[in-house]
Amino acid sequence: MQALAKFVTTFSKSIVAFWVIALIIMAFFALQLPSKLQGDGFSVDGDYNRVNEELSETFGLPAATIFVLFEQKSASDIEQTLKKLGQVEGIRHVISPVDEENFNKDDLAYATLELEQTDQDYFVIVDELREVLAGEKGVSITGAPVISKDTNTASQKDLMKAEAIGLPIALIVLLLAFGTVVSALLPVIIGAVTVVIAFGLLALFGGSIDLSIFVMNIVPMLGLALSIDFSLLFINRYREEREQTSIAEAVQTAIRTAGKSIIFSALCVMIGLGSMIIINVEIFQNIALGGFIAVLFAVITGLTLLPALLVVLGDRLNKWRLIRVKPAAGRWQSFASFVIKNPIKIIFIAVLLLAAAMIPIKDIELTIPSVDVLPSSYDSRETYDVLVDEFDLGKQTAVFLLAERKDGWGEPAGLEKIMNIQEQLADEPLVASITSVFTAADIDSVEMWEAAKANPQTAGLLDAVAENFIQDDKMYIIAELDTKSDTSEAQDFIRKWKDKDLGVDFLVGGQAAFNQEIFDEIADKIGIAVAIIIFTTFIILMIAFKSILIPLKAILMNILGLGSTFGILVYMFQYGHLGMPESTLALIIPVLVFCLVFGLSMDYEVFLISRIQEEYDKGAENTKATIDGLVSTSKIITSAALIMIVITGAFAFTDVTTVKQLGVGIAIAIAIDATIIRLMLVPSLMKLFGDWNWWLPFVKRKRP
């Protein structure tokens, strides 16, 4: 750190110039990022994808479907509109309500547009369809590609809305903390540089990997919040040192002391992000990549650009003073003394509050986000709801069984195998109907099939039917389940059939299989991810503080705080309190909040304990070191936490439900951590354990 400190203060102007050039270049690429984001990130490399690809490529089934809803339209108007829509590149087949009676109800009707399996961007198709329908009343579209496109649009709007709310309030908090315009603006500038650089790098990666639309929210959320937090800590320490030394020496001391805390804090956050990589679901890997880049550059800018700017600015940092900031040491001294004098009472009250907040967890319901993440103001959401209410769309779910037999399926033995699978499916209580080569030909047995095949008048018809379901050594059957795809019954059905021995190689696909794969992948890997976070965090904090008890306490308190957060989220969203719409929690929310906040909350642990350790290593006894550390960091922790809460909590006012839940979850967790845990539980436990806080086997701590 000493070498870095000297380098930054010696070449401060060159460092600032380098970052200005990097910012301009990366801004060019950052502007391209939204166009490179596809889908909601809920993708796993499993049977669902393989079945989809095979059915599309081998059997010609649609890769995706878009629904067109008509309200109060005549048959001729519908046909005319569908003719124009069918000419859009990428539309493979159109099914009209004029030809399908069950596609009509009262003055409503809907058509389906089947999309080709091509490399063409589905978002482009959606845009072209909307151009065709521009100005045409009573016609709207929905379906997975449309919903994904609208979620992308909503996420970009959410980002602008959250920044419009969060940044001005963050500036006010910074102004209250520092008192001058320049010092308040500096952390925001560092945050902006971090986010732009991260966006630019992700845009470059976007050409080789699939990126979820949610990186548009995660990267600014983490990049801004952490950059401002780190800057707040650094500038505060710089100002303390500047009262006694020169600008260069103050910057160097801040890099050596606050810089060390920033690095350890960032490592804890990176561990939480990195642990998500083992969960083989695209959204976790996208967030891990985007978040890692944001945190990495929050550290790099915080330890290079920020101190270089401090050197360049000099005492102009205090320019344009609007508020005379009064020392708050007296109030924090009284608070710290009260906590230290009443550790048992404080611990009892704090644990009681946190335990009470956990109670709603018993009712937690987790679902995979779908169209319900969009507000009803979007046409795709409103249209989908109409199709569900009026045409029972999604009330049943199709399961695709794709089987492969090396001897083929056309001879009697192969046909017997198909019939056997069909009969097993028919015996399942959950199966409402079956579509197979036999049901399509309206034949009930292999014998009837062979007899019809021997008849020249029907042989050609059977061959045409068989071609739809059998290609070489591959065959598929569709089982329609009498339940929605997101129910536990549908997932249990998929698990049961994946474990069956049918005598042939087979895969199970369909939306229910997709949900089952997502749920099982998370359930199978989350324990490993949590273990990685806890173990590595323990090791890092043990090395940082040369202690066994401090990392143990930090981990236990983090778990306690996160449990309370999940309980409050259930209370707010599932119960529909505090102005939040009633909804189940997105399956990813507990995972993301745990992995992100476990690291983020360690910021305040590191800030506080580092300062206590500094005083303890100077010779202060444990209680005095705890009081002094709490007094000197309480204001900065409170301000940093408030900024983090404002920036993440601003997403509570956004439209995409998943983003709203994530932002609120992080804000609640940080609020609990920075108040009940860091300002009450940590100092109380430090008092109770005394010098045992600083014990590490086989290590003798050097103290004056």
Stockholm file with secondary structure:
# STOCKHOLM 1.0

chainA/1-704         MQALAKFVTTFSKSIVAFWVIALIIMAFFALQLPSKLQGDGFSVDGDYNRVNEELSETFGLPAATIFVLFEQKSASDIEQTLKKLGQVEGIRHVISPVDEENFNKDDLAYATLELEQTDQDYFVIVDELREVLAGEKGVSITGAPVISKDTNTASQKDLMKAEAIGLPIALIVLLLAFGTVVSALLPVIIGAVTVVIAFGLLALFGGSIDLSIFVMNIVPMLGLALSIDFSLLFINRYREEREQTSIAEAVQTAIRTAGKSIIFSALCVMIGLGSMIIINVEIFQNIALGGFIAVLFAVITGLTLLPALLVVLGDRLNKWRLIRVKPAAGRWQSFASFVIKNPIKIIFIAVLLLAAAMIPIKDIELTIPSVDVLPSSYDSRETYDVLVDEFDLGKQTAVFLLAERKDGWGEPAGLEKIMNIQEQLADEPLVASITSVFTAADIDSVEMWEAAKANPQTAGLLDAVAENFIQDDKMYIIAELDTKSDTSEAQDFIRKWKDKDLGVDFLVGGQAAFNQEIFDEIADKIGIAVAIIIFTTFIILMIAFKSILIPLKAILMNILGLGSTFGILVYMFQYGHLGMPESTLALIIPVLVFCLVFGLSMDYEVFLISRIQEEYDKGAENTKATIDGLVSTSKIITSAALIMIVITGAFAFTDVTTVKQLGVGIAIAIAIDATIIRLMLVPSLMKLFGDWNWWLPFVKRKRP
#=GR chainA/1-704 SS CHHHHHHHHHSHHHHHHHHHHHHHHHHHHHTTGGGGBCSCSCCCSSHHHHHHHHHHHHHCCCSEEEEEEEESCCHHHHHHHHHHHHTSTTEEEEECTTTCGGGEETTEEEEEEEECSSSSCHHHHHHHHHHHHTTCTTEEEESHHHHHHHHHHHHHHHHHHHHHHHHHHHHHHHHHHHCBHHHHHHHHHHHHHHHHHHHHHHHHHTTTSCBCTTHHHHHHHHHHHHHHHHHHHHHHHHHHHHTTSCHHHHHHHHHHHHHHHHHHHHHHHHHHHHHGGGSCCHHHHHHHHHHHHHHHHHHHIIIIIHHHHHHHHGGGGGCSBCSCCCCCHHHHHHHHHHHHHCHHHHHHHHHHHHHHHHGGGGGCCEECCCGGGSCTTSHHHHHHHHHHHHHCTTSSEEEEEEEECTTCSSSHHHHHHHHHHHHHHHTCTTEEEEESHHHHHTCCSHHHHHHHHHSHHHHHHHHHHHHHHEETTEEEEEEEESSCTTSHHHHHHHHHHHTCCCSSEEEEESHHHHHHHHHHHHHHHHHHHHHHHHHHHHHHHHHHHTCSHHHHHHHHHHHHHHHHHHHHHIIIIITTCTTCCCCCEETHHHHHHHHHHHHHHHHHHHHHHHHHHHHHHTTCCHHHHHHHHHHHHHHHHHHHHHHHHHHHHGGGGSSCHHHHHHHHHHHHHHHHIIIIIIIIIHHHHHHHHGGGGGCCTTCCCCCC
#=GC SS_cons         CHHHHHHHHHSHHHHHHHHHHHHHHHHHHHTTGGGGBCSCSCCCSSHHHHHHHHHHHHHCCCSEEEEEEEESCCHHHHHHHHHHHHTSTTEEEEECTTTCGGGEETTEEEEEEEECSSSSCHHHHHHHHHHHHTTCTTEEEESHHHHHHHHHHHHHHHHHHHHHHHHHHHHHHHHHHHCBHHHHHHHHHHHHHHHHHHHHHHHHHTTTSCBCTTHHHHHHHHHHHHHHHHHHHHHHHHHHHHTTSCHHHHHHHHHHHHHHHHHHHHHHHHHHHHHGGGSCCHHHHHHHHHHHHHHHHHHHIIIIIHHHHHHHHGGGGGCSBCSCCCCCHHHHHHHHHHHHHCHHHHHHHHHHHHHHHHGGGGGCCEECCCGGGSCTTSHHHHHHHHHHHHHCTTSSEEEEEEEECTTCSSSHHHHHHHHHHHHHHHTCTTEEEEESHHHHHTCCSHHHHHHHHHSHHHHHHHHHHHHHHEETTEEEEEEEESSCTTSHHHHHHHHHHHTCCCSSEEEEESHHHHHHHHHHHHHHHHHHHHHHHHHHHHHHHHHHHTCSHHHHHHHHHHHHHHHHHHHHHIIIIITTCTTCCCCCEETHHHHHHHHHHHHHHHHHHHHHHHHHHHHHHTTCCHHHHHHHHHHHHHHHHHHHHHHHHHHHHGGGGSSCHHHHHHHHHHHHHHHHIIIIIIIIIHHHHHHHHGGGGGCCTTCCCCCC
//
